[in-house]
Amino acid sequence: MKAEIIAVGTELLVGDILNTNAQFLSRRLFALGIDVYYQTVVGDNPDRLTKAVSLAFSRADTVIFSGGLGPTDDDLTKETVASYFGVPLLFHEEIAEQITSYLHRPCSESNKKQAYIPEGAFILENKRGTAPGVILEHEGKTAILLPGPPRELLPMFSEMVEPYLKARSGFVMAERMVRLFGIGESSVGDMIRDLMESANPSVAPYAKDSEVTLRIAAKAQTQEEAEALIKEMHERLKERLGAYIYGYDEQDMVTTTAALLLKKGLTIACAESCTAGLLAGALGNIPGISACLNESVVTYSNEAKIKYLGVLPETLSAHGAVSRQTAGEMAEGIRKTAGADVGVSITGIAGPDGGTPEKPVGLVYVGVSIADAVTVRELHLIGTREKIRQAAVLHALNEIRTRLLAET
């Protein structure tokens, strides 16, 4: 089954309202195994809406509308769809009574407009507003009309439309998000180009800040069959990209690393310079992290690095605050000072100023100290000051994660 979504409302076109309905509908249609190839936003204009309806039905057998069911003259979705199908609008007294009950006052002439329904349509009761939804089937095409406000559309779709579509689809979808770190989108594409040519299951990359996500999607007649297709593709991805895979679905880097620390029962302490507490703040957002996070210090100045972390003055004099040597001493110093199992440090130049040809903006060192073994990674990050600092935190979390896995 192919479906298309048309969101109706000038307020959407001018940006006064975010079109969250289309996102919701797309996700739910995907889960039902229904293909969605197009979304359209059209204003409250009868000619343009008529053209949008005609184009949508030329490409899809089911079109879902959101909005344009209100009581004012510019609410034209029902009228336009009824005209396209060549059916009249009929007044329903019971709907007018429901509107009266909902408003706790007599149904006005404007509200009575909402009681007109295309002939032969199935009426979707609206328990949260005055505009009923409509399902209209005509010569192999189906129009599903839903109210615009999300608080009305979401439950109406979930309670009435979804069961209707599920019975007609005959398919289910399964998906898994595979999250990678330490490799770029182009490199991922080179490594799995043949797998991305697969239609079912499909594999699609999504680049985010400092990481890549692969979305595996499979369609089948049963959930078990779909999950089996997902599993098979996942194993093939692991063979090629296993070293870069760190999590799945909503499991982001900080969640993954924190879970590993909690599972192993290890404590951690952070020493941050250019990130100024962002790493500790990210860990602090995880429930239960108090069992692991001992302490954190922000040591921007050289004096603070010496005072709180035991960094040697001669190290700073010879190599500078942004150096492999300083990062290593920071990580070891905070681990010992805090009495933690893991010490992590970040020092770098986040910009936009402060860089030199030898030490440019974006140069960051991440140190990790575990059981007297200190490792330091040199990073060359790009972007704004904010992006460099956020990327540094992700790299620090990943360094902790990989070190802990290597210690197993």
Secondary structure by P-SEA (a helix, b strand, c coil): cbbbbbbbcccccccccccaaaaaaaaaaaaacccccbbbbbcccaaaaaaaaaaaaacccbbbbcccccccccccaaaaaaaaabbbbbbbaaaaaaaaaaaccccccccccccccccbbbbbbbccccbbbbbbbcccbbbbbbbccaaaaaaaaaccaaaaaaaaccbbbbbbbbbbccccaaaaaaaccccccccccbbbbbbcccbbbbbbbbbcccaaaaaaaaaaaaaaaaacccccccccccccaaaaaaaaaaaacccbbbbbccccaaaaaaaaaccccccccccccccccaaaaaacccccaaaaaccccccaaaaaaaaaaaaaaacccbbbbbbcccccccccccccccbbbbbbbcccbbbbbbbbccccaaaaaaaaaaaaaaaaaaaaaaac
